[in-house]
Amino acid sequence: MSNLLRLAEVTALLERIAPLEEQLLPNERQMVRSLRDKYANPGVTDFDDARCLEVILRNHEIRKGFERGSGDNG
């Protein structure tokens, strides 16, 4: 994958995460902010940054599912 495509992928993921940022765990917020700062310079890309953001989004969705389901056991 070219650096430009990787940059576009990470940028899109950061945009998806932005409205959820306050709902993330502290370590996830720190990683998102770190990557946002890193990608402020468009010449910088790393292979696994997009995967990291995808995992954060996935974990957020999983936690939401557990929160919704927690009242059903009662």
C-alpha positions as CSV (number, residue, x, y, z in Angstrom):
1,M,0.0,0.0,0.0
2,S,1.4,3.4,-0.9
3,N,2.0,6.0,1.7
4,L,-0.7,8.2,0.3
5,L,-3.3,5.4,0.6
6,R,-2.2,4.6,4.1
7,L,-2.4,8.3,5.0
8,A,-6.0,8.4,3.6
9,E,-7.0,5.3,5.5
10,V,-5.6,6.6,8.8
11,T,-7.1,10.0,8.3
12,A,-10.6,8.4,7.6
13,L,-10.3,6.3,10.8
14,L,-9.3,9.3,12.9
15,E,-12.3,11.1,11.6
16,R,-14.6,8.2,12.5
17,I,-13.1,8.1,16.0
18,A,-13.3,11.8,16.7
19,P,-16.9,11.9,17.9
20,L,-16.3,8.8,20.1
21,E,-13.0,10.0,21.7
22,E,-14.4,10.9,25.1
23,Q,-16.0,7.4,25.3
24,L,-12.7,5.6,24.8
25,L,-10.6,4.2,27.6
26,P,-7.7,6.5,28.7
27,N,-5.0,4.4,26.9
28,E,-7.1,4.4,23.7
29,R,-7.5,8.2,23.9
30,Q,-3.8,8.6,24.4
31,M,-3.1,6.4,21.3
32,V,-5.6,8.3,19.2
33,R,-4.2,11.6,20.2
34,S,-0.6,10.4,19.6
35,L,-1.6,9.1,16.1
36,R,-3.4,12.4,15.3
37,D,-0.3,14.3,16.2
38,K,1.9,11.9,14.2
39,Y,-0.3,12.2,11.1
40,A,-0.4,16.0,11.3
41,N,2.8,15.7,9.2
42,P,1.5,14.0,6.1
43,G,4.9,12.4,5.2
44,V,4.7,10.0,8.1
45,T,3.0,6.7,7.8
46,D,3.4,3.3,9.4
47,F,2.0,0.0,8.4
48,D,0.2,-0.9,11.7
49,D,-1.3,2.5,12.6
50,A,-4.6,1.9,10.7
51,R,-4.9,-1.6,12.3
52,C,-4.5,0.0,15.7
53,L,-7.3,2.5,15.1
54,E,-9.5,-0.3,13.7
55,V,-8.9,-2.3,16.9
56,I,-9.9,0.7,19.0
57,L,-13.1,1.2,17.0
58,R,-13.9,-2.6,17.3
59,N,-13.3,-2.6,21.1
60,H,-15.5,0.5,21.5
61,E,-18.3,-1.3,19.6
62,I,-17.8,-4.5,21.8
63,R,-18.0,-2.4,25.0
64,K,-21.2,-0.8,23.7
65,G,-22.7,-4.2,23.1
66,F,-21.9,-5.3,26.7
67,E,-23.3,-2.1,28.1
68,R,-26.6,-2.6,26.2
69,G,-26.8,-6.2,27.2
70,S,-26.0,-5.7,30.9
71,G,-29.6,-4.8,31.8
72,D,-31.0,-7.9,30.2
73,N,-29.8,-10.2,33.0
74,G,-32.0,-8.9,35.5
